[in-house]
């Protein structure tokens, strides 16, 4: 089964697709990881936000979003892979595509600490002290343009 890459701004998303993206995010972050937080933070609809996802047979299996922070830095977040699709390199494939979209801008993210190695493999380095958010250790990371 092949995996299809998709990319869109909020205005380009149809209702069903946005529902499916949110469902994956909520199923993993809120339900699986037991983090009660406001998933709809208002940033999905910002003009500079890009949504990237992978679908297999029309089903969303991985997702991330790229935000345009006010200082010109790109921010990658909400990186998620469905439990049934983990271990197949989908997060890495999405990160590669995201960094192509980011281009030569600096890029930051807040990594769940157990995934620091994944992000380091894409050129990110630890940029500050770790912290705990919603009971999960996180590490800030940054990738500067080459």
N, CA and C of each residue as an Amber inpcrd file, in Angstrom:
protein
   438
   0.8420000  -1.1900000   0.0000000   0.0000000   0.0000000   0.0000000
   0.8760000   1.2380000   0.0000000   0.6440000   2.1100000  -0.9300000
   1.4570000   3.3180000  -1.0070000   0.9020000   4.4020000  -0.0900000
   1.7860000   5.3000000   0.2750000   1.4350000   6.4270000   1.1290000
   1.5170000   7.6820000   0.2770000   0.4830000   8.5170000   0.3540000
   0.4340000   9.7580000  -0.4260000   0.6940000  10.9550000   0.4740000
   1.5580000  11.8590000   0.0120000   1.8690000  13.0840000   0.7320000
   0.9140000  14.1850000   0.3000000   0.4290000  14.9550000   1.2830000
  -0.4500000  16.0900000   1.0030000   0.0570000  17.3110000   1.7670000
  -0.2160000  18.4780000   1.2160000   0.1610000  19.7330000   1.8530000
  -0.9050000  20.7620000   1.5240000  -1.3090000  21.5520000   2.5190000
  -2.3410000  22.5680000   2.2810000  -2.3030000  23.6340000   3.3610000
  -2.7710000  24.8170000   2.9920000  -3.0930000  25.8440000   3.9660000
  -4.5010000  25.5600000   4.4680000  -4.9160000  26.2320000   5.5200000
  -6.2290000  25.9670000   6.0930000  -7.3540000  26.1800000   5.0790000
  -7.2850000  27.2480000   4.3230000  -8.3520000  27.5640000   3.3610000
  -8.4760000  26.5030000   2.2660000  -7.4330000  25.7080000   2.0630000
  -7.4510000  24.6610000   1.0390000  -7.9780000  23.3210000   1.5590000
  -8.1580000  23.2040000   2.8650000  -8.6100000  21.9460000   3.4500000
 -10.1220000  21.8170000   3.3360000 -10.5890000  20.6400000   2.9170000
 -12.0330000  20.4230000   2.9630000 -12.3990000  19.9720000   4.3780000
 -13.6650000  20.0250000   4.6760000 -14.1410000  19.7330000   6.0240000
 -13.7540000  18.3380000   6.4800000 -13.9120000  17.3520000   5.6270000
 -13.6030000  15.9730000   5.9950000 -12.1230000  15.8000000   6.3170000
 -11.2710000  16.3950000   5.5040000  -9.8330000  16.2730000   5.7450000
  -9.4490000  16.9140000   7.0670000  -9.9700000  18.1140000   7.3290000
  -9.6400000  18.7790000   8.5930000 -10.1270000  17.9350000   9.7730000
 -11.2960000  17.3610000   9.6520000 -11.8130000  16.4620000  10.6850000
 -10.8370000  15.3100000  10.9200000 -10.3760000  14.6800000   9.8440000
  -9.4900000  13.5260000   9.9590000  -8.1360000  13.9010000  10.5680000
  -7.6290000  15.0790000  10.2260000  -6.3700000  15.5460000  10.8080000
  -6.5320000  15.7610000  12.3090000  -7.6170000  16.4270000  12.6790000
  -7.8630000  16.6770000  14.1020000  -8.0910000  15.3720000  14.8610000
  -8.7880000  14.4570000  14.2340000  -9.0620000  13.1900000  14.9140000
  -7.7620000  12.4620000  15.2420000  -6.8320000  12.4160000  14.2990000
  -5.5480000  11.7730000  14.5770000  -4.8320000  12.4880000  15.7120000
  -4.7810000  13.7980000  15.6590000  -4.1080000  14.5650000  16.7100000
  -4.7450000  14.3040000  18.0740000  -6.0540000  14.3390000  18.1460000
  -6.7530000  14.1270000  19.4140000  -6.6090000  12.6850000  19.8810000
  -6.7440000  11.7230000  18.9690000  -6.6130000  10.3120000  19.3510000
  -5.2580000  10.0330000  19.9960000  -4.2040000  10.6450000  19.4720000
  -2.8670000  10.3820000  20.0130000  -2.5510000  11.2920000  21.1910000
  -2.6340000  12.6060000  21.0020000  -2.1780000  13.5210000  22.0540000
  -3.1180000  13.5710000  23.2500000  -4.4020000  13.6290000  23.0280000
  -5.3480000  13.7780000  24.1320000  -5.7180000  12.4220000  24.7370000
  -6.0540000  11.4490000  23.8910000  -6.5210000  10.1580000  24.4020000
  -5.3520000   9.2370000  24.7600000  -4.5090000   8.8820000  23.7760000
  -3.4190000   7.9320000  24.0390000  -2.4310000   8.4550000  25.0750000
  -2.0400000   9.7360000  24.9490000  -1.0340000  10.2920000  25.8530000
  -1.6500000  10.9560000  27.0850000  -2.9710000  10.9130000  27.1980000
  -3.6920000  11.4350000  28.3740000  -3.3500000  12.8840000  28.6900000
  -3.3280000  13.7210000  27.6630000  -3.0250000  15.1370000  27.8460000
  -4.2810000  15.9610000  27.5710000  -4.8780000  16.4510000  28.6280000
  -6.0490000  17.3150000  28.4540000  -5.5460000  18.7370000  28.2180000
  -5.6280000  19.1830000  26.9680000  -5.1800000  20.5250000  26.6090000
  -6.0460000  21.0140000  25.4570000  -6.0490000  22.3310000  25.2100000
  -6.8780000  22.8660000  24.1190000  -6.2460000  22.5910000  22.7530000
  -6.6410000  21.4870000  22.1240000  -6.0820000  21.1050000  20.8230000
  -6.3210000  22.1820000  19.7750000  -7.4730000  22.7970000  19.7950000
  -7.7670000  23.8830000  18.8440000  -7.2450000  25.1850000  19.4370000
  -6.0180000  25.5350000  19.0640000  -5.3360000  26.6970000  19.6400000
  -5.4200000  27.9410000  18.7690000  -6.1310000  27.8680000  17.6560000
  -6.2620000  29.0190000  16.7620000  -5.1690000  29.1220000  15.7140000
  -4.1060000  28.3740000  15.8460000  -2.9820000  28.5130000  14.9130000
  -3.1810000  27.7390000  13.6110000  -4.0770000  26.7500000  13.6110000
  -4.3310000  25.9960000  12.3780000  -4.8500000  26.8860000  11.2550000
  -5.5530000  27.9340000  11.6050000  -6.2250000  28.7760000  10.6050000
  -5.3920000  29.9790000  10.1690000  -4.2380000  30.1820000  10.7710000
  -3.4030000  31.3310000  10.4050000  -2.9460000  31.2140000   8.9510000
  -2.8790000  32.3400000   8.2470000  -2.5110000  32.3070000   6.8230000
  -1.1650000  31.6490000   6.5300000  -0.2040000  31.7560000   7.4350000
   1.1240000  31.1900000   7.1920000   1.2700000  29.7280000   7.5700000
   0.2360000  29.1240000   8.1390000   0.3190000  27.7330000   8.5750000
   0.1800000  26.7810000   7.4000000   1.0600000  25.7760000   7.3680000
   0.9800000  24.7160000   6.3490000   0.7300000  23.4000000   7.0700000
  -0.2170000  22.6390000   6.5640000  -0.5470000  21.3210000   7.0970000
   0.0360000  20.2860000   6.1440000   0.8070000  19.3580000   6.6820000
   1.3750000  18.2730000   5.8760000   0.8990000  16.9630000   6.4680000
   0.4750000  16.0430000   5.6160000   0.0440000  14.7480000   6.1170000
   0.2760000  13.6610000   5.0940000   0.3310000  12.4590000   5.6120000
   0.4560000  11.2680000   4.7930000  -0.8230000  10.4640000   4.9480000
  -1.3190000   9.9510000   3.8290000  -2.5260000   9.1230000   3.8560000
  -2.2500000   7.8070000   3.1490000  -2.8030000   6.7520000   3.7010000
  -2.7180000   5.4240000   3.0980000  -4.1510000   4.9810000   2.8020000
  -4.4350000   4.7380000   1.5340000  -5.7960000   4.3630000   1.1210000
  -6.8280000   5.3690000   1.6240000  -6.4660000   6.6500000   1.5770000
  -7.3760000   7.7080000   1.9760000  -7.4670000   7.9590000   3.4670000
  -6.7370000   7.1930000   4.2660000  -6.7730000   7.3390000   5.7240000
  -5.5120000   8.0710000   6.1830000  -5.6900000   9.1480000   6.9620000
  -4.5590000   9.9150000   7.4780000  -3.7900000   9.0520000   8.4720000
  -2.4810000   8.8730000   8.2170000  -1.6460000   8.0520000   9.0970000
  -0.5240000   8.8450000   9.7690000  -0.2410000  10.0530000   9.2980000
   0.7930000  10.8830000   9.9090000   0.5190000  12.3390000   9.5560000
   0.9620000  13.2400000  10.4360000   0.6400000  14.6590000  10.2550000
   1.6750000  15.5110000  10.9760000   1.8610000  16.7140000  10.4750000
   2.5340000  17.7850000  11.2040000   2.0660000  19.1140000  10.6300000
   2.3120000  20.1680000  11.3830000   2.0050000  21.4990000  10.8610000
   3.2330000  22.3770000  11.0050000   3.3200000  23.3450000  10.0980000
   4.3980000  24.3300000  10.1240000   3.7490000  25.6770000  10.3700000
   4.1700000  26.3460000  11.4280000   3.6540000  27.6630000  11.7680000
   4.6850000  28.7210000  11.3920000   4.1950000  29.8920000  11.0710000
   5.0700000  31.0330000  10.8010000   5.0360000  31.9320000  12.0370000
   6.0490000  31.8120000  12.8820000   6.0940000  32.6460000  14.0800000
   6.3580000  34.0980000  13.6890000   5.9220000  35.0510000  14.5340000
   6.0570000  36.4820000  14.1910000   7.4820000  36.9370000  13.9150000
   8.4810000  36.2460000  14.4840000   9.8780000  36.6610000  14.2850000
  10.4860000  36.0850000  13.0030000   9.6560000  35.4290000  12.1720000
  10.1410000  34.8650000  10.9150000  10.6500000  33.4460000  11.0160000
  10.6680000  32.9110000  12.2230000  11.1120000  31.5390000  12.4340000
   9.9560000  30.5880000  12.1270000  10.2710000  29.4890000  11.4790000
   9.2600000  28.4450000  11.2440000   9.1930000  27.5650000  12.4850000
   7.9970000  27.1280000  12.8310000   7.8010000  26.2670000  14.0020000
   7.0630000  25.0110000  13.5680000   7.7140000  23.8620000  13.7270000
   7.0860000  22.5840000  13.4250000   6.4270000  22.0670000  14.6960000
   5.2090000  21.5970000  14.5530000   4.5130000  21.0800000  15.7220000
   3.4680000  20.0520000  15.3580000   2.8760000  19.4860000  16.4040000
   1.8110000  18.4810000  16.2650000   2.2630000  17.2980000  15.4000000
   3.5320000  16.9310000  15.5050000   4.0400000  15.7910000  14.7360000
   3.4340000  14.5240000  15.3330000   2.7160000  13.7760000  14.5060000
   2.0020000  12.6170000  15.0260000   1.9110000  11.5280000  13.9640000
   2.0330000  10.2790000  14.4260000   1.8690000   9.1140000  13.5630000
   0.8600000   8.1880000  14.2390000  -0.0840000   7.6880000  13.4650000
  -1.0800000   6.7510000  13.9940000  -0.3810000   5.5270000  14.5630000
  -0.8960000   4.9730000  15.6710000  -0.2590000   3.7930000  16.2750000
  -0.0460000   2.6490000  15.2880000  -0.9740000   2.4370000  14.3890000
  -0.8740000   1.3250000  13.4350000   0.1620000   1.5640000  12.3440000
   0.6840000   2.7950000  12.2460000   1.6310000   3.1310000  11.1820000
   3.0310000   3.4350000  11.7170000   3.2440000   3.3120000  13.0030000
   4.5430000   3.6400000  13.5930000   5.6090000   2.6310000  13.1840000
   6.8450000   3.1170000  13.1350000   7.9700000   2.2540000  12.8170000
   8.2670000   2.1430000  11.3360000   7.5300000   2.8650000  10.5160000
   7.7170000   2.7850000   9.0650000   8.4380000   4.0070000   8.5030000
   8.9420000   4.8820000   9.3710000   9.6770000   6.0540000   8.9090000
   8.8080000   7.2070000   8.4480000   7.5320000   7.1990000   8.8060000
   6.6260000   8.2420000   8.3200000   6.9250000   9.6060000   8.9300000
   7.2710000   9.6460000  10.2100000   7.6030000  10.9350000  10.8270000
   8.8320000  11.5400000  10.1420000   9.8230000  10.7180000   9.8660000
  11.0160000  11.2040000   9.1700000  10.7060000  11.7050000   7.7770000
   9.8310000  10.9980000   7.0680000   9.4380000  11.4330000   5.7210000
   8.7290000  12.7840000   5.7760000   7.8490000  12.9550000   6.7530000
   7.1610000  14.2450000   6.8920000   8.1410000  15.3520000   7.2620000
   9.0830000  15.0630000   8.1480000  10.0790000  16.0750000   8.5240000
  10.9160000  16.4980000   7.3280000  11.3080000  15.5570000   6.5050000
  12.0730000  15.8930000   5.3040000  11.2790000  16.8430000   4.4200000
  10.0200000  16.5430000   4.2160000   9.1660000  17.4140000   3.4020000
   8.9650000  18.7740000   4.0640000   8.7520000  18.7720000   5.3710000
   8.5650000  20.0310000   6.0960000   9.7830000  20.9320000   5.9740000
  10.9640000  20.3530000   6.0740000  12.1720000  21.1630000   5.9770000
  12.3740000  21.6960000   4.5600000  11.8920000  20.9890000   3.5610000
  11.9260000  21.5200000   2.1960000  10.9930000  22.7290000   2.0940000
   9.8500000  22.6650000   2.7620000   8.9060000  23.7960000   2.7690000
   9.5060000  24.9800000   3.5310000  10.1540000  24.7050000   4.6540000
  10.7570000  25.7530000   5.4890000  11.8780000  26.4600000   4.7280000
  12.6270000  25.7080000   3.9450000  13.7120000  26.3020000   3.1700000
  14.8370000  26.8100000   4.0360000  15.2870000  28.0410000   3.7710000
  16.4480000  28.5670000   4.4800000  16.0890000  29.3710000   5.7330000
  14.8700000  29.2450000   6.2100000  14.4910000  29.9230000   7.4590000
  14.9410000  29.0930000   8.6580000  15.2620000  29.7480000   9.7650000
  15.4920000  28.9870000  10.9960000  14.1940000  28.2810000  11.3720000
  14.3190000  27.1560000  12.0620000  13.1490000  26.3540000  12.4020000
  13.2950000  25.8480000  13.8390000  12.2090000  25.8860000  14.5860000
  12.2130000  25.4090000  15.9650000  11.0950000  24.3970000  16.1590000
  11.2370000  23.6220000  17.2260000  10.1780000  22.7010000  17.6320000
  10.3710000  22.3550000  19.0950000   9.3320000  21.8160000  19.6850000
   9.3590000  21.3580000  21.0730000   9.2150000  19.8410000  21.0150000
  10.3310000  19.1280000  21.0970000  10.3420000  17.6710000  20.9280000
   9.9390000  16.9590000  22.2090000   9.1170000  15.9180000  22.0760000
   8.9980000  15.0190000  23.2090000  10.3950000  14.4040000  23.3560000
  10.9230000  14.4510000  24.5530000  12.3310000  14.1510000  24.7810000
  12.7580000  12.7890000  24.2220000  11.8990000  11.8030000  24.2510000
  12.3030000  10.4930000  23.7230000  12.4890000  10.5090000  22.2060000
  12.1010000  11.6130000  21.5510000  12.2550000  11.7290000  20.0970000
  13.3680000  12.6930000  19.6750000  14.1910000  13.1350000  20.6210000
  15.2800000  14.0630000  20.3050000  16.1750000  13.4970000  19.2040000
  16.4760000  12.2220000  19.2380000  17.3330000  11.6040000  18.2270000
  16.7430000  11.6940000  16.8270000  15.4380000  11.5240000  16.7070000
  14.7700000  11.6610000  15.4110000  15.0150000  13.0510000  14.8360000
  14.7890000  14.0610000  15.6500000  14.9490000  15.4410000  15.1760000
  16.4200000  15.7970000  14.9480000  17.3060000  15.2780000  15.7830000
  18.7430000  15.5160000  15.5910000  19.1890000  14.9690000  14.2400000
  18.6050000  13.8690000  13.8210000  18.9230000  13.2900000  12.5250000
  18.5020000  14.1640000  11.3550000  17.6940000  15.1730000  11.6350000
  17.2530000  16.1230000  10.6070000  17.8850000  17.4960000  10.8260000
  18.9580000  17.5420000  11.6040000  19.7260000  18.7710000  11.7640000
  19.3250000  19.6570000  12.9240000  18.4130000  19.2320000  13.7640000
  18.0180000  20.0210000  14.9300000  18.9890000  19.7720000  16.0770000
  19.2270000  20.8100000  16.8770000  20.0520000  20.6790000  18.0730000
  19.2570000  21.2050000  19.2590000  19.5930000  20.7040000  20.4300000
  18.9260000  21.1530000  21.6510000  19.2290000  22.6330000  21.8410000
  18.1880000  23.4230000  22.1330000  18.3670000  24.8760000  22.2240000
  18.0050000  25.4470000  23.5900000  17.7330000  24.5930000  24.5420000
  17.3950000  25.0850000  25.8790000  17.1570000  23.9220000  26.8220000
  16.8730000  24.2580000  28.0730000  16.6620000  23.1980000  29.0560000
  15.3430000  22.4580000  28.8190000  15.3420000  21.1950000  29.1770000
  14.1390000  20.4040000  29.0690000  13.0960000  20.8510000  30.0830000
  11.8680000  20.4620000  29.8660000  10.7600000  20.8120000  30.7500000
   9.6830000  19.7410000  30.6090000   8.7480000  19.7470000  31.5200000
   7.6520000  18.7950000  31.4750000   6.3730000  19.5520000  31.1440000
   5.6840000  19.0840000  30.1090000   4.4010000  19.6710000  29.7190000
   3.3750000  18.5410000  29.6520000   2.2720000  18.7070000  30.3420000
   1.2220000  17.6940000  30.3870000   1.7610000  16.3310000  30.8160000
   2.7470000  16.3500000  31.7140000   3.3060000  15.1120000  32.2290000
   4.3140000  14.4300000  31.3190000   4.6680000  15.0700000  30.1880000
   5.5930000  14.4760000  29.2180000   6.8390000  15.3520000  29.1140000
   8.0380000  14.7650000  29.2960000   9.2700000  15.5400000  29.1370000
   9.4230000  16.0390000  27.6950000   9.7790000  17.3140000  27.5600000
   9.9950000  17.9500000  26.2610000  11.3710000  18.6190000  26.2440000
  11.8930000  18.7970000  25.0440000  13.1820000  19.4450000  24.8420000
  13.0580000  20.4360000  23.6840000  13.3630000  21.7240000  23.9070000
  13.3290000  22.6670000  22.7880000  14.4970000  22.4090000  21.8400000
  14.2280000  22.5110000  20.5460000  15.2620000  22.2580000  19.5400000
  15.1750000  23.3080000  18.4460000  16.3090000  23.5120000  17.7630000
  16.3870000  24.5150000  16.7040000  17.2470000  23.9870000  15.5610000
  16.8850000  24.3940000  14.3740000  17.6790000  24.0790000  13.1670000
  17.9170000  25.3990000  12.4600000  19.1640000  25.7620000  12.3210000
  19.5110000  26.9950000  11.6350000  19.8040000  26.7000000  10.1660000
  19.5650000  27.6740000   9.2910000  19.8480000  27.4480000   7.8730000
  21.3320000  27.1850000   7.6590000  21.6320000  26.4060000   6.6480000
  23.0380000  26.0870000   6.3240000  23.6990000  27.2020000   5.5830000
